[in-house]
């Protein structure tokens, strides 16, 4: 129950930030970079060690690659929305169905491994929560700041979209209960590939003039530091 609450609250928090600060695209980008540093550290420090120490076999790398490829396919639907590229969608002043399908599948798959997480505040869950906030920020900014829609109003479709996205990971977790727990490393490997692709694209996305962006480097280091502190605290607690 706490897991579901954290997942839903992280989406709602991001949506509210997007509603009130949505015009500040630089803020959304900085949140994404911070979360990318956090996410890639969780991926390399927590997810992959858990996958490869599971004893599930030598073919797990294929599932990581499958996760990378899956995310590339999903980005064909979302047009890089989760990287902060929401100008593609702003041009049309509508939220394409393909975008919502891509975001829903992405969040749904992330939820599946949560069914077999033994601890409530696992690093994997916190990685998803941290990752949800900037994506929800962008979604909220798009829904509440488009087509002249006032900040105080929210159309019925907008509320439906928010509800669907907020419930995507919990629904994935619900489905995960019906899978054999032995499949956990394979689902984690797929999500690890998704995390790796998203975070590396955000981090390594080149600047316009290929100059050193010290703010970006600082945000990545901050994200990595937060994840390392969580890693140390988590292992000290055990």
Buried (B, 14 or more C-beta within 10 A) or exposed (E): EEBBEBBBBBBBBBBBBBBEBBEBBEBBBBBBBBBBBBBBBBBBBBBBEBBBEBEBEEEBEEBBBBBBBBBEEBBEBBBBBBBBBBEEBEEEEEBBEBBBEBBBBBBBBBBBBBBBBEEEBBBBBBBBBBBBBBBBBBBBBBBBBBEEBEEEEBEEEBEEBBEBBBBBBBBBBBBBEEBEEEBBBBBBBBBBBBBBBBBBBBBEBEEEEEEEBEEBEBBBEBBBEBBBEBBEEBEEEE
